[in-house]
Amino acid sequence: MSTQMVSDRLNRMNDLQKIEYGLATMLRPVAPPKDFMLDLKGRLASQPGVSVAFPKANVLETLVMIFTGLVSGILLLVVGVWAIKTVIQRRRLIDQM
Protein backbone atom coordinates (compact mmCIF):
# COMPACT_ATOMS: atom_id res chain seq x y z
CA MET A 1 0.00 0.00 0.00
CA SER A 2 1.37 3.39 -0.89
CA THR A 3 1.61 6.23 1.63
CA GLN A 4 -0.98 8.28 -0.26
CA MET A 5 -3.49 5.42 -0.19
CA VAL A 6 -2.98 4.92 3.53
CA SER A 7 -3.40 8.66 4.15
CA ASP A 8 -6.62 8.76 2.13
CA ARG A 9 -7.95 5.76 4.00
CA LEU A 10 -7.15 7.29 7.41
CA ASN A 11 -8.90 10.53 6.48
CA ARG A 12 -12.12 8.63 5.90
CA MET A 13 -12.02 6.69 9.16
CA ASN A 14 -13.43 7.91 12.43
CA ASP A 15 -11.25 8.15 15.53
CA LEU A 16 -12.00 4.66 16.81
CA GLN A 17 -11.19 3.12 13.49
CA LYS A 18 -7.93 5.11 13.39
CA ILE A 19 -6.96 3.72 16.78
CA GLU A 20 -7.89 0.19 15.74
CA TYR A 21 -5.93 0.51 12.51
CA GLY A 22 -2.89 1.92 14.32
CA LEU A 23 -2.92 -0.90 16.85
CA ALA A 24 -3.39 -3.53 14.15
CA THR A 25 -0.38 -2.24 12.23
CA MET A 26 1.86 -2.00 15.33
CA LEU A 27 0.82 -5.03 17.39
CA ARG A 28 0.81 -8.65 16.38
CA PRO A 29 -1.28 -11.15 18.34
CA VAL A 30 0.61 -13.73 20.40
CA ALA A 31 -0.89 -17.08 21.32
CA PRO A 32 -0.61 -17.78 25.08
CA PRO A 33 1.08 -21.02 26.19
CA LYS A 34 -1.24 -24.02 26.31
CA ASP A 35 -0.45 -24.83 29.96
CA PHE A 36 -1.29 -21.24 30.99
CA MET A 37 -4.68 -21.49 29.29
CA LEU A 38 -5.46 -24.84 30.93
CA ASP A 39 -4.43 -23.53 34.36
CA LEU A 40 -6.52 -20.39 33.91
CA LYS A 41 -9.54 -22.41 32.77
CA GLY A 42 -9.21 -24.66 35.80
CA ARG A 43 -8.95 -21.75 38.23
CA LEU A 44 -11.95 -19.97 36.69
CA ALA A 45 -14.12 -23.08 36.72
CA SER A 46 -13.28 -24.24 40.27
CA GLN A 47 -14.86 -23.10 43.51
CA PRO A 48 -12.90 -20.50 45.50
CA GLY A 49 -10.80 -21.81 48.37
CA VAL A 50 -12.16 -19.22 50.79
CA SER A 51 -15.83 -18.49 51.33
CA VAL A 52 -17.43 -15.84 53.49
CA ALA A 53 -20.19 -17.01 55.79
CA PHE A 54 -22.71 -14.48 57.01
CA PRO A 55 -24.41 -15.40 60.28
CA LYS A 56 -28.17 -15.42 60.34
CA ALA A 57 -29.61 -12.24 61.74
CA ASN A 58 -31.00 -12.59 65.25
CA VAL A 59 -34.34 -10.76 65.27
CA LEU A 60 -34.17 -9.91 68.97
CA GLU A 61 -30.66 -8.44 68.64
CA THR A 62 -31.76 -6.36 65.67
CA LEU A 63 -34.81 -4.99 67.50
CA VAL A 64 -32.75 -4.15 70.61
CA MET A 65 -30.20 -2.28 68.48
CA ILE A 66 -32.91 -0.31 66.67
CA PHE A 67 -34.66 0.54 69.93
CA THR A 68 -31.38 1.58 71.60
CA GLY A 69 -30.48 3.77 68.64
CA LEU A 70 -33.87 5.48 68.65
CA VAL A 71 -33.80 6.10 72.41
CA SER A 72 -30.24 7.47 72.19
CA GLY A 73 -31.20 9.79 69.33
CA ILE A 74 -34.28 11.10 71.13
CA LEU A 75 -32.31 11.61 74.35
CA LEU A 76 -29.60 13.50 72.47
CA LEU A 77 -32.23 15.70 70.84
CA VAL A 78 -33.94 16.46 74.18
CA VAL A 79 -30.64 17.33 75.88
CA GLY A 80 -29.65 19.54 72.95
CA VAL A 81 -32.93 21.45 73.03
CA TRP A 82 -32.66 21.84 76.83
CA ALA A 83 -29.09 23.16 76.53
CA ILE A 84 -30.07 25.71 73.85
CA LYS A 85 -33.08 26.82 75.93
CA THR A 86 -30.88 27.25 79.02
CA VAL A 87 -28.30 29.31 77.13
CA ILE A 88 -31.01 31.60 75.73
CA GLN A 89 -32.59 32.10 79.17
CA ARG A 90 -29.23 32.96 80.77
CA ARG A 91 -28.47 35.48 78.05
CA ARG A 92 -31.78 37.18 78.72
CA LEU A 93 -30.98 37.36 82.44
CA ILE A 94 -27.57 38.88 81.71
CA ASP A 95 -29.09 41.40 79.29
CA GLN A 96 -31.64 42.49 81.93
CA MET A 97 -28.94 43.34 84.49
Buried (B, 14 or more C-beta within 10 A) or exposed (E): EEEEEEEEEEEEEEEEEBEEBEEEEEEEEEEEEEEEEEEEEEEEEEEEEEEEEEEEEEEEEEEEEEEEEEEEEEEEEEEEEEEEEEEEEEEEEEEEE
